[in-house]
Amino acid sequence: MSSIIARRRHPAAGYAAVAGGLVAVGVLYSTLSGGGASAASTTTESSQVAAGQSLFVASCSSCHGLNAQGTSQGPSLIGAGAAAVDFQMSTGRMPAKELGAENDRKPSQFSQQQIYDIAAYVASLGGGPAIPSASQVSTSGADTALGSELFSTNCAQCHGFAGAGGALTYGKNAPSLNASTPTQIYEAMLTGPEAMPVFGDGTVTPAEKKDIIAYVTQTRKEANPGGFSLGRTGTVTEGLVGWLGGLGFLVIIAMWLTAKRRSHAKAESEPTHE
């Protein structure tokens, strides 16, 4: 007993007791604060999904169904993901003006927060690609030279070498990228809207997507190399177009002069009747 009392009176015993108490308080605080943050986060997500569901029922269910299961007028959105919703609604393609028609970019009818709410509701139904974060679409440190190569390989056939858009088969058109935000470009690659194929992370990595975005956004700031708006293809191509256009104009003038001369000669050769 005397040895135990002696140990308790040891100077280090007090420090050990204080340290143990601090550790216990720290563990308890972190447990309580973590649980509170998690509960708050869950509550926020639930309220956002509920708000999104109300907006969806009011504005989208007539085509996509009350539970986004799809109807004869619109496809199912289960598994489409938040990124698809954000792209379609932020670019004004949805709600669609005309069923079955190709949807063009137009001003959005919803605020960005309303779009996020509807996207959260659709994502809650079946997952799908998420809206990319700010770090994912940031072009800081991106390689624009590699982005140019990737764009030429994967995108230029439809969107043109500078993203100015172009005609596709069956009367469809690839839209211009001049008004697209980095987030919308990333979302388009993730989800493949309209006739565009999906470029998943296995096909075009997240880093390569950033390179493409950097190239597209940088190209907008550069002066037009040819002076005319012909898809920014450069002076050689635009010069060739100008030369061919001028040559065609001269051919038309020559044909018109020849036809006029023949008509005049024919009129002179015809006998006159007095």
C-alpha positions as a printed NumPy array, in Angstrom:
array([[   0.   ,    0.   ,    0.   ],
       [   2.812,    2.372,    0.851],
       [   4.391,    1.775,   -2.572],
       [   1.097,    2.672,   -4.327],
       [   0.805,    5.871,   -2.275],
       [   4.36 ,    6.7  ,   -3.122],
       [   3.662,    6.28 ,   -6.819],
       [   0.63 ,    8.538,   -6.599],
       [   2.733,   11.212,   -4.954],
       [   5.35 ,   10.961,   -7.687],
       [   5.635,   14.316,   -9.544],
       [   5.083,   12.637,  -12.944],
       [   1.733,   11.188,  -11.878],
       [   0.004,   14.571,  -12.016],
       [   1.258,   15.265,  -15.525],
       [   0.141,   11.831,  -16.678],
       [  -3.336,   12.396,  -15.263],
       [  -3.631,   15.792,  -16.971],
       [  -2.425,   14.352,  -20.301],
       [  -4.872,   11.485,  -20.078],
       [  -7.719,   13.884,  -19.367],
       [  -6.821,   16.057,  -22.346],
       [  -6.708,   13.047,  -24.658],
       [ -10.116,   11.891,  -23.45 ],
       [ -11.625,   15.358,  -23.928],
       [ -10.11 ,   15.615,  -27.429],
       [ -11.509,   12.241,  -28.496],
       [ -14.935,   13.104,  -27.114],
       [ -14.957,   16.532,  -28.837],
       [ -13.891,   15.149,  -32.18 ],
       [ -16.547,   12.445,  -32.007],
       [ -19.288,   14.92 ,  -31.155],
       [ -18.214,   17.554,  -33.71 ],
       [ -17.762,   14.983,  -36.476],
       [ -21.155,   13.495,  -35.839],
       [ -22.717,   16.943,  -35.82 ],
       [ -21.086,   17.909,  -39.131],
       [ -22.15 ,   14.639,  -40.706],
       [ -25.714,   15.096,  -39.515],
       [ -25.786,   18.69 ,  -40.77 ],
       [ -24.42 ,   17.589,  -44.154],
       [ -27.034,   14.852,  -44.435],
       [ -29.792,   17.302,  -43.543],
       [ -28.574,   19.793,  -46.173],
       [ -28.439,   17.111,  -48.869],
       [ -31.913,   15.876,  -47.979],
       [ -33.382,   19.368,  -48.168],
       [ -31.679,   19.975,  -51.528],
       [ -33.039,   16.709,  -52.924],
       [ -36.531,   17.595,  -51.654],
       [ -36.342,   21.038,  -53.269],
       [ -35.081,   19.479,  -56.485],
       [ -37.918,   16.958,  -56.511],
       [ -40.514,   19.73 ,  -56.213],
       [ -38.94 ,   21.632,  -59.105],
       [ -38.66 ,   18.45 ,  -61.159],
       [ -42.323,   17.565,  -60.689],
       [ -43.369,   21.093,  -61.668],
       [ -41.057,   21.584,  -64.664],
       [ -39.734,   18.249,  -65.945],
       [ -42.15 ,   15.452,  -65.094],
       [ -44.49 ,   16.108,  -68.025],
       [ -41.813,   14.68 ,  -70.345],
       [ -39.609,   12.563,  -68.075],
       [ -42.276,   11.159,  -65.732],
       [ -43.038,   11.865,  -62.095],
       [ -40.177,    9.622,  -60.977],
       [ -37.863,   10.438,  -63.915],
       [ -38.623,    6.986,  -65.32 ],
       [ -39.143,    8.385,  -68.809],
       [ -42.194,    8.612,  -71.067],
       [ -42.934,    8.517,  -74.778],
       [ -41.997,   12.206,  -74.836],
       [ -38.717,   12.06 ,  -72.941],
       [ -36.041,    9.556,  -71.884],
       [ -35.488,    8.128,  -68.42 ],
       [ -33.091,   10.153,  -66.283],
       [ -32.348,    7.375,  -63.803],
       [ -28.571,    6.995,  -63.895],
       [ -28.102,   10.091,  -66.096],
       [ -26.265,   11.859,  -63.281],
       [ -26.01 ,   15.397,  -61.988],
       [ -23.505,   16.426,  -64.689],
       [ -25.986,   15.711,  -67.483],
       [ -28.695,   17.737,  -65.75 ],
       [ -26.362,   20.671,  -65.114],
       [ -25.146,   20.701,  -68.729],
       [ -28.583,   20.469,  -70.318],
       [ -30.215,   23.043,  -68.041],
       [ -27.342,   25.537,  -67.696],
       [ -27.06 ,   25.743,  -71.505],
       [ -30.817,   26.175,  -71.858],
       [ -31.257,   23.003,  -73.891],
       [ -33.723,   21.768,  -71.315],
       [ -36.625,   22.224,  -70.962],
       [ -36.841,   21.518,  -74.697],
       [ -38.756,   23.92 ,  -76.922],
       [ -39.775,   21.189,  -79.332],
       [ -39.998,   17.446,  -78.803],
       [ -37.721,   15.361,  -81.001],
       [ -35.881,   18.398,  -82.363],
       [ -32.208,   19.159,  -81.927],
       [ -31.837,   21.417,  -78.922],
       [ -29.787,   24.579,  -79.393],
       [ -28.142,   26.674,  -76.725],
       [ -30.35 ,   29.409,  -75.266],
       [ -30.665,   31.342,  -71.983],
       [ -31.528,   29.116,  -69.047],
       [ -34.948,   29.438,  -67.422],
       [ -33.594,   28.43 ,  -64.   ],
       [ -31.145,   29.866,  -61.5  ],
       [ -27.924,   27.96 ,  -60.891],
       [ -29.12 ,   26.932,  -57.423],
       [ -32.352,   25.534,  -58.858],
       [ -30.323,   23.553,  -61.388],
       [ -28.145,   22.165,  -58.589],
       [ -31.269,   21.145,  -56.668],
       [ -32.769,   19.277,  -59.631],
       [ -29.376,   17.696,  -60.372],
       [ -29.152,   16.488,  -56.754],
       [ -32.606,   14.916,  -57.033],
       [ -31.786,   13.129,  -60.304],
       [ -28.467,   11.916,  -58.869],
       [ -30.299,   10.515,  -55.839],
       [ -32.333,    8.257,  -58.134],
       [ -29.452,    6.335,  -59.648],
       [ -26.021,    7.954,  -59.454],
       [ -24.294,    8.851,  -62.715],
       [ -21.516,   11.355,  -63.478],
       [ -21.234,   14.106,  -60.87 ],
       [ -20.797,   17.802,  -61.605],
       [ -17.03 ,   18.4  ,  -61.853],
       [ -15.412,   20.397,  -59.083],
       [ -13.567,   23.677,  -59.56 ],
       [ -10.21 ,   21.889,  -59.326],
       [ -11.233,   19.437,  -62.064],
       [ -11.985,   22.194,  -64.574],
       [  -9.153,   24.518,  -63.554],
       [  -6.695,   25.056,  -66.412],
       [  -3.838,   25.938,  -64.084],
       [  -0.79 ,   23.989,  -65.224],
       [  -2.63 ,   22.497,  -68.224],
       [  -0.74 ,   21.695,  -71.442],
       [  -2.424,   23.626,  -74.266],
       [  -0.164,   22.055,  -76.91 ],
       [  -1.31 ,   18.578,  -75.88 ],
       [  -4.855,   19.926,  -75.646],
       [  -4.613,   21.059,  -79.281],
       [  -3.537,   17.566,  -80.365],
       [  -6.292,   15.912,  -78.349],
       [  -8.905,   18.318,  -79.677],
       [  -7.789,   17.739,  -83.27 ],
       [  -7.979,   13.975,  -82.767],
       [ -11.277,   13.742,  -80.883],
       [ -13.293,   16.926,  -81.447],
       [ -12.267,   18.901,  -84.541],
       [ -14.079,   16.595,  -86.984],
       [ -17.399,   17.91 ,  -85.64 ],
       [ -16.682,   21.182,  -83.843],
       [ -14.033,   22.537,  -86.233],
       [ -10.392,   23.193,  -85.439],
       [ -11.214,   26.135,  -83.196],
       [ -14.518,   24.934,  -81.745],
       [ -16.627,   27.148,  -84.015],
       [ -19.066,   24.313,  -84.741],
       [ -19.964,   22.557,  -87.976],
       [ -22.549,   20.579,  -89.913],
       [ -23.124,   16.876,  -89.271],
       [ -25.074,   14.223,  -91.156],
       [ -28.886,   14.019,  -91.204],
       [ -29.228,   17.776,  -90.887],
       [ -27.666,   17.973,  -87.422],
       [ -25.061,   20.465,  -86.297],
       [ -22.181,   20.368,  -83.831],
       [ -22.556,   23.518,  -81.696],
       [ -19.974,   26.233,  -81.3  ],
       [ -17.947,   26.074,  -78.093],
       [ -17.358,   29.822,  -77.945],
       [ -19.949,   30.369,  -75.186],
       [ -19.292,   27.131,  -73.258],
       [ -17.827,   27.378,  -69.774],
       [ -15.026,   25.027,  -68.666],
       [ -17.558,   23.147,  -66.532],
       [ -19.925,   22.689,  -69.476],
       [ -17.115,   21.444,  -71.733],
       [ -16.067,   18.912,  -69.096],
       [ -19.687,   17.806,  -68.567],
       [ -20.217,   17.382,  -72.309],
       [ -17.23 ,   15.052,  -72.496],
       [ -18.519,   13.102,  -69.486],
       [ -22.109,   12.709,  -70.665],
       [ -22.106,   12.908,  -74.479],
       [ -25.132,   15.128,  -75.185],
       [ -27.091,   14.854,  -78.461],
       [ -24.952,   13.137,  -81.151],
       [ -21.698,   13.573,  -79.218],
       [ -19.995,   10.39 ,  -77.984],
       [ -19.094,    9.923,  -74.324],
       [ -15.415,   10.494,  -73.512],
       [ -15.101,    8.706,  -70.189],
       [ -12.021,    8.939,  -67.999],
       [ -10.777,    5.679,  -69.534],
       [ -10.795,    7.27 ,  -73.009],
       [  -9.759,   10.833,  -72.166],
       [  -8.251,   11.135,  -68.69 ],
       [  -9.226,   13.994,  -66.331],
       [  -5.84 ,   15.633,  -66.943],
       [  -6.364,   15.42 ,  -70.718],
       [  -9.833,   16.925,  -70.356],
       [  -8.229,   19.893,  -68.602],
       [  -5.731,   20.206,  -71.48 ],
       [  -8.582,   20.297,  -74.014],
       [ -10.445,   22.913,  -71.977],
       [  -7.277,   25.026,  -71.757],
       [  -6.831,   24.852,  -75.536],
       [ -10.452,   25.791,  -76.282],
       [ -10.51 ,   28.724,  -73.863],
       [  -7.097,   30.004,  -74.971],
       [  -8.046,   29.864,  -78.66 ],
       [ -10.877,   32.334,  -78.039],
       [  -8.382,   34.983,  -76.915],
       [  -6.049,   34.623,  -79.887],
       [  -6.275,   36.85 ,  -82.956],
       [  -7.782,   35.233,  -86.042],
       [  -4.782,   34.051,  -88.094],
       [  -6.503,   34.5  ,  -91.454],
       [  -8.565,   37.605,  -90.911],
       [ -11.85 ,   35.973,  -91.926],
       [ -14.198,   33.853,  -89.875],
       [ -13.656,   30.546,  -91.654],
       [ -13.168,   28.348,  -88.622],
       [  -9.794,   29.965,  -87.869],
       [  -8.136,   27.592,  -90.319],
       [  -5.33 ,   30.003,  -91.165],
       [  -4.07 ,   32.212,  -93.986],
       [  -3.307,   29.415,  -96.472],
       [  -6.795,   27.918,  -96.38 ],
       [  -8.531,   31.277,  -96.338],
       [  -6.308,   32.478,  -99.175],
       [  -7.239,   29.401, -101.197],
       [ -10.934,   30.057, -100.574],
       [ -10.473,   33.671, -101.676],
       [  -8.578,   32.624, -104.813],
       [ -11.19 ,   30.036, -105.786],
       [ -13.98 ,   32.535, -105.132],
       [ -12.287,   35.162, -107.299],
       [ -11.609,   32.637, -110.055],
       [ -15.24 ,   31.53 , -110.016],
       [ -16.36 ,   35.156, -110.256],
       [ -14.129,   35.734, -113.296],
       [ -15.462,   32.576, -114.983],
       [ -19.042,   33.762, -114.492],
       [ -18.187,   37.198, -115.924],
       [ -16.471,   35.586, -118.933],
       [ -19.479,   33.339, -119.591],
       [ -21.832,   36.307, -119.34 ],
       [ -19.756,   38.392, -121.78 ],
       [ -19.52 ,   35.475, -124.225],
       [ -23.264,   34.874, -124.118],
       [ -23.914,   38.597, -124.631],
       [ -21.551,   38.759, -127.628],
       [ -23.168,   35.721, -129.247],
       [ -26.582,   37.229, -128.779],
       [ -25.425,   40.475, -130.387],
       [ -23.787,   38.658, -133.314],
       [ -26.914,   36.584, -133.907],
       [ -29.052,   39.695, -133.971],
       [ -26.798,   41.297, -136.591],
       [ -26.754,   38.203, -138.826],
       [ -30.515,   37.938, -139.025],
       [ -31.989,   39.572, -142.209],
       [ -34.12 ,   42.61 , -141.789],
       [ -37.58 ,   42.82 , -143.433],
       [ -38.619,   46.147, -144.877]])
